[in-house]
Amino acid sequence: MTEQPENLAETRAHAARARRKPEIMSPAGYWPQLHAAVEAGADAVYFGLHHFTARAKVGFGLDELPDVMRTLHRRGVKGYVTFNTLVFDHELHAAAESLAQIAAAGADSIIVQDIGVAQLARQIAPELAIHGSTQMSITSAEGVELARRFGVSRVVLARELALDDIRAIRRQTDMELEIFVHGALCVSYSGQCFSSEAWGGRSANRGQCAQACRLPYDLLVDDVVRPLADARYLLSPGDLYALRQIPEIVEMGISALKIEGRYKDANYVALTTAAYRAAVDDAWQGSPQPPTAQLETQLEQVYSRGLGPWFMGGTNHQTVVNGRAPRHRGVLIGQVIEVGRNARNPETGRKAGGREYVVVAPSAAHAIAPLKPGDGVVFDAADWRSPEQPEEGGRLYTVRAEGRNRLQLAFGNGELDYSRIRVGDRLWRSDDPELDKVARPYTHANGPVAQQPLVAAVVARVGEPLVLTLTVVDAPEFSARVASDEPLVVAGQRPLDREQLWTQLARLGNTPYVLAELDAQIEGAPFVPVSLLNQLRRAAVEALATQQGTLPPVTVRDTDAALSALVQATRHPQPAGAGADMPDSGVPHVHLLVRTPAQLEAALALRPASITLDYLDLYGLRPAVDAVKAAGIEVRVASPRVLKPNEQRIVNFLLRLDCPLVIRASGLLHALQAVEHPPLIGDFSLNAANQLSAATLLQLGLARLTPTHDLNAAQVTELARLVGPTRLEVIGYQHLPVFHTEHCVFCRFLSTGTSYKDCGHPCETHKVALRDQHGRAHPVMADVGCRNTVFGAEAQEASAHLPGWLAAGIRHIRLEFVHESGEEVTAITHAFAQALADPASLPDLPAQLRALAPQGTTEGSLFVPHGYQAIPLMV
């Protein structure tokens, strides 16, 4: 006897829980991309609204959200709302209202960065799933577990993790894991980039990335320019492409595969989604197929800065950044071998003055997708032309083969300056109009392309009404049951059979469904007219679509009450650990952070409240720690900002130093909860932007906390009022850490090695800086994990804001040094100490610092816009 429909649904649900197929998760900047994603087979679509999103230029209005969710749910697709920016205190009311509306509109989850927002969302809408954004910089199982404490049910892991790292994390946690598989890579760890904030007041953590990583730089090695040949965009990585790794990823048990690209067009969304849809389906069925050369060419063509697995495939610093160009290139189609002028017009054959032309030797890609008139091309002259000069390119007018290895290309009159094209230049096809035709079935579909498989269960017994139940295979909670008005009678000639049922029920045509299975119980040779089957099928489909398109009821609590309760629960947390209760004599405590032995020597003589060691050489820390202890000064050690699964040795070493730690990695903060640990100071990289996030971190055992660099000086003052001024340690002088990157500039340009294993460690013997187009030299330093930090050239200093900070009760001020000499450390510290001891001398401090700082000073991220006024918040 055939299994009953409800039992079949239960069996499928159990199987899905036991081994879940990973979601294909596609980006949508707006409606065209959303529709393309759905038709190409996305399981989920992620998108932003017009605020609180890391892609501020695109997104939907909050009033559009219910329609967006109905559209997605009718097609069996989930909708995830990106709420992944840091939220300031004066925005918490607005954030709470938005979260309530997002939940009420039926969103399947929100994607968040801010741990305060995560907790607020859980208070307001307890049924709304919360996903941790890649902006959380999660690189270990400990980081995953910390996110769980804030109500997060899925995390997006950092894009810098290798598959071995991801596999290790998968073994250590049962939380849902999501990874990026395609699209643009940031050179900096997401959530750890402050370049836009430092240089333009546009915070990447607030959705306003200015893409400073895509600019050209000169490389200064020991203050001397090192020629870079064609690699002047040395912070611009290629784009991620993991189609070949999909079988391995599926086997790991990853929950969702994310395609980057909310700024991309509908063609990009359609083609990438369709490619990964097919790859996952094949791998899931146990018959993975390698991508064809034609498919890979299409993916390169639709958008690519150069595709590869990059960090996912392991460390190779020679490949991640090619450096020739920062933007979409498309397909490398050939190399120029001749630039000239025809003696005869290729169109007419006449000798009427001829036409200028270019001859290229075609690449292998040309055989896969040949050049043709109308294609857009660009000539890549990175080998000899300055990055500031525009490139030549345009639409092809004619393409003529000259044997097997020569293509003669001509353009419209006046479209190119042929004098700027040289033999040896590379030719890229940046646009292929044919791709519009390939993507068109998804981008301009006349009806549903992606269809949800259904199980049809039919009970047809003589003397009883015919019953039809349609159930969505992948979502068995959606099931529609319809029945005939009259009982069935015995057939006179042709009784109902399985073949007839399948034929009529499979006629789902222009609906979002396709018949996958049929469970038929036929008894007594019943007669069933075709018209009845069609009628019942249409009624069941309509009922099913209505069910899926109906927004589910959700619990949404009063936002003011939820926010007030959370604020009170996190208000003025008590100090934790030694050093937190330094006597408040009214005199500020100056803390120094040093990175070189010469700076340490100067710091020891200055006798500050503490000295923090931020050293490249992990094992060189022990004698430095001992030296500071011997001097009777509190010594602290800064942890790395990133800790991966195989770097537990670093944690163990830090603990053996038996001194306070400056915590920069969220995973480390969680790991230390389970062990006896020294006093902890939370650093800027934990991204505390509001009283909710700050107080939460303090409650995890931090003695003090340094706010995120996204806050201006006035906001720092407000935060001190809200969490207690003695709980903050602010930075009065530093070179802002603008990029923190897995990519090692030292290895890439000062060695032929691929990683720390064979690079020769040039970071230990050379000083490196990146000089921008304005002539500023930004220092680069490596940490104990061989990750690089690029620091702002100018020193960011807070002299203009010290009176306000001191008046607010802030007493812990840190000065941080990068490439400063010992003499500069001494002079800068003396200048601060004098100004703090004698407030009358504060007006002189800015000029003193400008003269002392190696490349001048700036307010940087501390700048307070004219007319800025904080909006009062409940306290």
WOBELVEN-V216963 format. One record per residue. SS is DSSP state (H for helix, E for strand, C for the rest). Layout:
((SS) (SS))
This chain:
((C) (C) (C) (C) (H) (H) (H) (H) (H) (H) (H) (H) (H) (H) (H) (H) (H) (H) (C) (C) (C) (C) (E) (E) (E) (E) (E) (C) (C) (C) (H) (H) (H) (H) (H) (H) (H) (H) (H) (H) (C) (C) (C) (E) (E) (E) (E) (E) (E) (C) (C) (C) (C) (C) (C) (C) (C) (C) (C) (E) (C) (H) (H) (H) (H) (H) (H) (H) (H) (H) (H) (H) (H) (H) (C) (C) (C) (E) (E) (E) (E) (E) (E) (C) (C) (C) (C) (C) (H) (H) (H) (H) (H) (H) (H) (H) (H) (H) (H) (H) (H) (H) (H) (H) (C) (C) (C) (C) (E) (E) (E) (E) (C) (C) (H) (H) (H) (H) (H) (H) (H) (H) (H) (H) (C) (C) (C) (C) (E) (E) (E) (E) (C) (H) (H) (H) (C) (C) (C) (C) (H) (H) (H) (H) (H) (H) (H) (H) (H) (C) (C) (C) (C) (E) (E) (E) (C) (C) (C) (C) (C) (C) (H) (H) (H) (H) (H) (H) (H) (H) (H) (H) (C) (C) (C) (E) (E) (E) (E) (E) (E) (E) (E) (C) (C) (C) (C) (C) (C) (C) (C) (C) (C) (C) (H) (H) (H) (H) (H) (H) (C) (C) (C) (H) (H) (H) (C) (C) (C) (C) (C) (H) (H) (H) (C) (C) (C) (E) (E) (E) (E) (C) (C) (E) (E) (E) (C) (C) (C) (C) (C) (C) (C) (C) (C) (C) (C) (C) (E) (E) (E) (C) (H) (H) (H) (H) (H) (H) (H) (H) (H) (H) (C) (C) (C) (E) (E) (E) (E) (C) (C) (C) (C) (C) (C) (H) (H) (H) (H) (H) (H) (H) (H) (H) (H) (H) (H) (H) (H) (H) (H) (H) (H) (H) (C) (C) (C) (C) (C) (C) (C) (C) (H) (H) (H) (H) (H) (H) (H) (H) (H) (H) (C) (C) (C) (C) (E) (E) (C) (H) (H) (H) (H) (C) (C) (C) (C) (C) (C) (C) (C) (C) (C) (C) (C) (C) (C) (C) (C) (C) (E) (E) (E) (E) (E) (E) (E) (E) (E) (E) (E) (C) (C) (C) (C) (C) (C) (C) (C) (C) (C) (C) (C) (C) (C) (E) (E) (E) (E) (E) (E) (E) (C) (H) (H) (H) (H) (H) (C) (C) (C) (C) (C) (C) (C) (E) (E) (E) (E) (E) (C) (C) (C) (C) (C) (C) (C) (C) (C) (C) (C) (C) (E) (E) (E) (E) (E) (E) (E) (E) (E) (C) (C) (C) (C) (C) (E) (E) (E) (E) (E) (C) (C) (C) (C) (C) (C) (H) (H) (H) (C) (C) (C) (C) (C) (E) (E) (E) (E) (E) (E) (C) (C) (H) (H) (H) (H) (H) (H) (H) (H) (H) (H) (C) (C) (C) (C) (C) (C) (C) (C) (E) (E) (E) (E) (E) (E) (E) (E) (E) (E) (E) (C) (C) (E) (E) (E) (E) (E) (E) (E) (E) (C) (C) (C) (C) (C) (C) (E) (E) (E) (E) (E) (E) (E) (E) (E) (E) (E) (E) (C) (C) (C) (C) (C) (C) (C) (H) (H) (H) (H) (H) (H) (H) (H) (C) (C) (C) (C) (C) (C) (C) (E) (E) (E) (E) (E) (E) (E) (E) (E) (E) (E) (C) (C) (E) (E) (C) (C) (H) (H) (H) (H) (H) (H) (H) (H) (H) (H) (H) (H) (H) (H) (H) (H) (H) (H) (H) (H) (C) (C) (C) (C) (C) (C) (C) (C) (C) (H) (H) (H) (H) (H) (H) (H) (H) (H) (H) (H) (C) (C) (C) (C) (C) (C) (C) (C) (C) (C) (C) (C) (C) (C) (C) (C) (C) (C) (C) (E) (E) (E) (E) (E) (E) (C) (C) (H) (H) (H) (H) (H) (H) (H) (H) (H) (H) (C) (C) (C) (E) (E) (E) (E) (C) (C) (C) (C) (H) (H) (H) (H) (H) (H) (H) (H) (H) (H) (H) (H) (H) (C) (C) (C) (E) (E) (E) (E) (E) (C) (C) (C) (C) (C) (C) (C) (C) (C) (H) (H) (H) (H) (H) (H) (H) (H) (H) (C) (C) (C) (E) (E) (E) (E) (C) (C) (H) (H) (H) (H) (H) (H) (H) (H) (H) (C) (C) (C) (C) (C) (E) (E) (E) (C) (H) (H) (H) (C) (C) (C) (C) (H) (H) (H) (H) (H) (H) (H) (H) (H) (C) (C) (E) (E) (E) (E) (C) (C) (C) (C) (C) (C) (C) (H) (H) (H) (H) (H) (H) (H) (H) (H) (H) (H) (C) (H) (H) (H) (E) (E) (E) (E) (E) (E) (E) (C) (C) (E) (E) (E) (E) (E) (C) (C) (C) (H) (H) (H) (H) (H) (H) (C) (C) (C) (C) (C) (C) (C) (C) (C) (C) (C) (H) (H) (H) (C) (C) (C) (E) (E) (E) (E) (C) (C) (C) (C) (C) (E) (E) (E) (E) (E) (E) (C) (C) (C) (C) (C) (E) (E) (E) (E) (C) (C) (C) (E) (E) (E) (C) (H) (H) (H) (H) (H) (H) (H) (H) (H) (C) (C) (C) (C) (E) (E) (E) (E) (E) (C) (C) (C) (C) (C) (H) (H) (H) (H) (H) (H) (H) (H) (H) (H) (H) (H) (H) (H) (H) (H) (C) (H) (H) (H) (H) (H) (H) (H) (H) (H) (H) (H) (H) (H) (H) (C) (C) (C) (C) (E) (E) (C) (H) (H) (H) (C) (C) (C) (C) (C) (C) (C) (C) (C) (C) (C) (C) (C))
